[in-house]
Amino acid sequence: MITYRRAPDLDERVRRVVEKAGLHYIDFERVKCVRSYGSASRNVAARIHSISKAFLTAYGMKPSYVIEFISEVFEKLPSEQQEEVIIHELLHIPKSFAGGLIPHGKIDFRRETKAVRRIVKNSTS
């Protein structure tokens, strides 16, 4: 059984990456992080989730995202790789920040992650 726990430390890391990378379209107040425990997945370090337009409309909510960090995989990664995982998941959020997700194959995630990683690494903020 998978369990989830809020991850305020990862919320803060996401906020720093968004600011340093200049991803101004991302409202990090509406991006929350959780750690999952008990996943059978051994190759996936994180997943991003969004809420359907129907749900958002019915409840009068603004688009929001949750990044799930699979503890058994993510926590074993070195810090630099963890940052790459964070960047990769953020790149799934479209510039419209309207609740959808950019799927794999739509952009070159490997190239874009490396480009954003260079920006973050060279940032002085």
Residue pairs with C-beta under 8 A, 6 or more apart in sequence:
1 38
2 36
2 37
2 38
2 39
3 36
3 37
3 38
4 34
4 35
4 36
4 37
4 68
5 34
5 35
5 37
6 32
6 33
6 34
7 33
7 34
7 35
7 69
8 33
10 33
10 35
10 67
10 69
10 86
11 28
11 31
11 32
11 33
13 82
13 83
13 86
14 28
14 31
14 33
14 67
14 86
14 90
15 28
17 23
17 83
17 86
17 87
17 90
17 120
18 26
18 28
18 31
18 90
19 28
19 125
20 119
20 120
20 123
20 125
21 87
21 90
21 116
21 119
21 120
21 123
22 119
23 90
23 116
25 93
25 95
25 96
25 97
26 90
26 93
26 97
27 97
30 62
30 63
30 64
30 65
30 97
31 64
31 65
31 66
31 67
31 90
31 93
32 64
32 65
32 66
32 67
33 66
33 67
33 68
33 69
34 66
34 67
34 68
34 69
35 68
35 69
35 70
35 71
35 74
36 68
36 69
36 70
36 71
37 71
37 72
39 70
39 71
39 72
39 73
41 70
41 73
42 72
42 73
43 73
44 70
44 73
45 69
45 70
45 73
45 74
45 77
45 82
45 85
46 67
46 68
46 69
46 70
46 74
46 85
46 86
46 88
46 89
47 67
47 68
47 70
47 89
48 65
48 66
48 67
48 68
48 89
48 92
48 93
48 101
49 65
49 66
49 67
49 68
50 63
50 64
50 65
50 66
50 99
50 100
50 101
51 61
51 63
51 64
51 99
52 99
53 99
55 61
56 62
56 63
56 99
63 97
63 98
63 99
64 99
65 93
67 86
67 89
67 90
69 85
74 82
74 85
77 85
83 117
83 120
84 113
84 117
87 113
87 116
87 117
87 120
88 109
88 113
90 116
91 102
91 107
91 109
91 112
91 113
91 116
92 101
92 102
92 103
93 101
93 102
94 100
94 101
94 102
